[in-house]
């Protein structure tokens, strides 16, 4: 049995939608504010649909901050991003979505926040306050959109 890490928070749910539909909602940053359970994403310009490892999309936060997000990616199955201030290297926290088809019409969705490599001392308090309930809120909002 693996001991849970205090630096990794996870939530999951089986969603009554196929992986392609769900993935399209995650991979288009302009749609992310609609399902963000942290309520800290304001907007992202349209036309940034993620399609490959190493791409960067830009997001505006509700506090007015801008984030560049470097992407890890496997079409239809995995998308993750490492946020950073514009022009800076990522400080080491990662948001990850994994999709596993259960059958033709349902998908197990796992959302993970991993701050085990976070190097920015100013972000640790906020990172440590991120809960599985906040991640679950994102999964649940995403599910409502995907199932509608």
C-alpha positions, 0 to 999 in steps of 0.5 A: 500500500502506498502512503498518500503524500501530503503534497499530492491531492486527488479527486476522481469520479466516473462521468457519464460521457466519453473520454473525447467529450471530456478531454475537449472540455479540459484541453480548451483553456477558454472553457476552463473557467466554466468548470474550475472548482477553485473559482480562480480562473477568469478567462483564456483567449480562444484558439489555444486548444492544446494539441501537443506536449510542450505547448504553452497556454495563457490564462488570466486569473480572477485576481488579474494575474496572468499564468503561462501553463506548460503542457504535458499531453497524451490526446484523449487520455492525459493533460497536465500543466505547470503554471508560471508567471509570464517568462519565468520557469515553472516553480514546480506545481502541476495540475493533472487530468487523467481519463480512463474509458470505463466503456463507450459512454463513461469515463473515470476522471482523475484530477491531481494537484501535485506540489511536491516539487514546488520551489517558490516559498511564497506559494507553499501556503496556498498550495498546502491549502488546496484540498481534494474538495476543491479538486472534486468541485472541478471534477463535478462541474466538468461532469455536469458540462460533459453530461449535458 
